[in-house]
Amino acid sequence: MAKSPKISARNEPGDPARSGPGGSASRSHETGGLIVHISGLLPSLSPAEQRVARLVVADPADAARRTITDLATAAETSEATVIRFCRSVGMDGYPQLRIRLAAEAARRIEPPDARVVGGDIPPGADLAQIIATIAFNDARAVEETAEQLDPAVCEQVVEAISQAGRIDIYGAGASGFVASDFQQKLHRIGRTAFYFPDVHTALTSAALLGRGDVALGISHTGTTSDVIEVLEQARAQGAATVALTNYPRSPITEGADFVLTTAARETTYRSGAMASRLAQLTVVDCLFVGVAARNRAKARKALEVTAEAVRSHRVGSTRRKA
């Protein structure tokens, strides 16, 4: 597979649509949502710009009503920093940011209790509130991830996986569970896919990849050094590389031909990787179904054969006679 320029499933706002191999263009940021985009760029912003970003993400409608002086004061920074923030997220200036925020706030009409359950879990919350908060955040992560995914980029990744002689999938910690899930799904439809939780084994596997193979690295933060190192090894061998992360400007994207992004928001319990895991699973499920749909008959047959192979291990089931 010939090397291609890095293609991202989330464009910078204000940039023209970028074309990938075969002339496919990424979807405009208008569809994905400005708030999702700003959230994804948070780690790449300066500390002062991050304070502005958090105010904007927390309440887009309120931010849209503020003058540049008001917003700068609320963020404990300067008007110049607000202008730099606007440019960092792809806006021409503060007037354009206010217009975009107002439009998004109008589009994103939420139920009256959304602010209560849509944020973090407060100290002393009862189980009913915990359930409501987790359900809301998980559902929002899946919905916003689906909104900002670019079908054109996903199509190119699906094509690469469908044609690959071999697929390596890398992930550590909670992202490792997602990597393992994707590997098992691909295996069930007859694709040659591997996941190695040990970084040394993953590195040796990546060293054996070549052109026509695909390597997918999964990291919510995009800063997991083990995953980045293995993905770089795969790229050095000529494999097509795909990064799945929540942050489109994170280090893992630098060595990837294709970038797919999730839209899970940070909370106190982020270390539990709750909403981020579901957002990642949403993306890999889209890829899996896309690959299976490329050859429905073969995939269906493989699923039937593999299901039959384990049928006798289910309580109350008997193996069919040939």
HELIX and SHEET records of a PDB file:
HELIX    1   1 PRO A   21  GLY A   23  5                                   3    
HELIX    2   2 HIS A   29  GLY A   32  1                                   4    
HELIX    3   3 LEU A   34  LEU A   41  1                                   8    
HELIX    4   4 LEU A   42  SER A   44  5                                   3    
HELIX    5   5 PRO A   47  ALA A   58  1                                  12    
HELIX    6   6 PRO A   60  ARG A   65  1                                   6    
HELIX    7   7 ILE A   68  ALA A   74  1                                   7    
HELIX    8   8 GLU A   79  SER A   88  1                                  10    
HELIX    9   9 TYR A   94  ARG A  107  1                                  14    
HELIX   10  10 ALA A  114  VAL A  117  1                                   4    
HELIX   11  11 LEU A  127  GLN A  148  1                                  22    
HELIX   12  12 PRO A  151  GLN A  163  1                                  13    
HELIX   13  13 ALA A  174  ARG A  188  1                                  15    
HELIX   14  14 VAL A  199  ALA A  207  1                                   9    
HELIX   15  15 SER A  225  ALA A  236  1                                  12    
HELIX   16  16 PRO A  251  GLY A  255  5                                   5    
HELIX   17  17 THR A  268  GLY A  272  5                                   5    
HELIX   18  18 ALA A  275  ARG A  294  1                                  20    
HELIX   19  19 ARG A  296  ALA A  309  1                                  14    
HELIX   20  20 ARG A  311  HIS A  313  5                                   3    
SHEET    1   A 6 ILE A   7  SER A   8  0                                        
SHEET    2   A 6 PHE A 258  THR A 261  1                                        
SHEET    3   A 6 ALA A 240  THR A 245  1                                        
SHEET    4   A 6 VAL A 214  ILE A 218  1                                        
SHEET    5   A 6 ILE A 167  GLY A 171  1                                        
SHEET    6   A 6 ALA A 193  TYR A 195  1                                        
END                                                                             
